[in-house]
């Protein structure tokens, strides 16, 4: 029975992913999902409290892992700032960016759902959380640099918010418009050089 339950759960996830990708969250139907699997809609509620819980189960693990990876790299960046190894700061930033872009393409359907199909869910504005997270990290970089004796330039959270909003919008435009991984990586190398140069200049690091 336990194995059958796991198989049903996985089947619900697979069919729901396709349903949400095709119709978007608001137009997707649990009844349709259940019909394609050959179970009742009530059976889905044994695994998920509602439609939004099902959508979240599809995308949140991949999104949360992206946040954890960013936090790990932020700690490395802070250490390089304390050591005044500026070249390593921006080299690591470039590596992190390419790693993140590959991660998005490794979990492409999850990010396609988040970017194109999440309207009506709590995750519709997930980019704002990503932007806020990176603004906080940049402000911490700025603070540590100043405490380490680096002649930083004044910068506000509002200015950084605009910069990072543009940064993430550029990345996710490639998913929205279905760039191939090859094209995305080619564009990604250009984007990160552009943004790193600009961020380095406005921070004074």
N, C-alpha and C positions, 0 to 999 in steps of 0.2 A: 504493500500500500504506500509506504514512504517513497519508494522509487517511482510509483505511478504519480504521486503528488508532485515530485520534482519534475517529472517529464511534462506534466500538465502546466506547471509554473513556467518552464522554459518555452513551451509551445505558446502560451499566452504572451510571453515577452517577445517572441519572434514575430508573431502575427500582429501584435500591437505596434511594434516598431514600424512595420510596413503600413499599417492603417494610419498612424500619425504622420508618417512621411508623405503619404498620398493625400490626406485630407486636412492635415493640421489638427491641433488639439481640439478646437471648438467643434469641428464638424465630425470628428472621429466618434465612432459609436461602439460602446462595449457590447451591445447586442450583435453588431456585425462581427466583431472580433470573436465573440463566443460562437456564432454561427459557422465561421470558417474553421474553427477548431472542432466543432461538433459537441459542444457543451452548452449548458444554460448560462445566461448572463449572471445568474445567482452564484454559479460556481466560481466566477472570477472574484466575487467578493470574499471568498474563502481565503484568497491570497492578497487582495488589495482592498483597502477601505473604500476607495472611489477611483474615478478616472484619473484624477490628478496624481494620486498615489502611484498609479501604474506608470504614468508619464515620468514621474520623478525617479522611479526605480530604474527606468531605462537610461537616464542621463546623469543623475547626481553622482554616482560612483566615479565616472570619468571626469566630471567637473571638479569634484573634491580632490581627486588625485592631482589634477593640474595645480590647484592651490597649494597642496603639500609640497610639490616639486618646486614651485616658486619660492616658498618659505625656506626650503633647504638652500637654494642658491643665494637667497638674500643674505643668509648668515655668512656664506663664503665671501660675498661682495663686501660686507661690513669688515671682515678681517683684512681684506686687501686694502681697504681705505685706511684702516688703523696703521697698516704697514707702509702706507703711501706708495703702493704699487699700482699706479694709475693705469699703466698699460694692461696689467692683468685684470683690472676691473672691467674694462671695456671688451677685452678678449672673452672673459667669462660671460659677459652680457650677450655677446654675439652667439656664443655656444649655447647659452640657455635659450635664446630666441629660436635657434634652429631646432633644438631639442623639442621645444614647445610646439613648433610648427609640425614637426614629424609626429608628435603625440596627437595633435588634432587630426592629422590624416590617418593615423593608426586607429582612431576612434571617430572616423568621419561621420558616421550616421548619427552619433550622439550629438555632435556639434551642429550638424545640419538640422536636427530636431530643435536644438536650443535656439538657433539663429532664425529659422524659417517657420517653425511649427509650434512655438511655445506660447503664442498669444492666448491669454485667458488663464495662464498658470502663474504661480509665484516666481517662476524662473524666467519669465518673459524679459525682464530687465537684468539678467545675470551679468551683462557687461558692466553695469554700474558698480557691481561688487568687485569685479576684477580691476576696474579702474581705481576704485577707492583703495584696494589692497596695494596696488603698485604706487599710488601717490604716497601712501603711508611709508612704504619702503624707501622711496626717494627722499622723503623728508628726513627719515632716519639716517640715510646716507649723508645728507647735507649736514645734519647735526654732528655725526661722528667725524666727518671731514673737518668741520670747524673746530671741534674739540681737539683734533689731531694737529692743528696748526696750519691747515690748508686754507689758502686765501679764497674762500668760497664767495659766490655772489649772492645777494639777497634774492629770494624766490618765495612765492606764496603758494599755498595749496590750490588756490583757484587757477593759477597759471599752470601748475603741474596737472591739474585735472583736465584742462583743455588739451594739453600735449598728449597725455596718456589716452584720452578718449580718441584722439586721432590715430594714435598708435594701434589700439585694439581694433578700431574700425577698419584700418588698412588690412590687418591680418584676416579678419573675419569676412571682409568683402570677397576674399579669394574662395571661401567656402560657399558663400551665398551665390557666387557666380560660377561655381563648379570648375575652378581651375584644377588641372591635373596636379599631382604631387610635384612632378618635375617643374612645371611652370611656377607653382607656388614657392618652391625652394629658390628658384632663380630670382623671382621677385623679392623673396624674403631676404636674401643677402643684400639686395639694394636697399630695402626698407630699413634694415637694422643699421647699416652704415649711416644712412641719412639721419635716423632718430638718435643713434648714439652720439654722432657729431653734435647735433643740436642740443641734446640733454647735457652732454659734457660742457658745452659752452654756457648754457644758462645756469648750471650749478657751479661752474668754476672748478670742476674736478677733472 
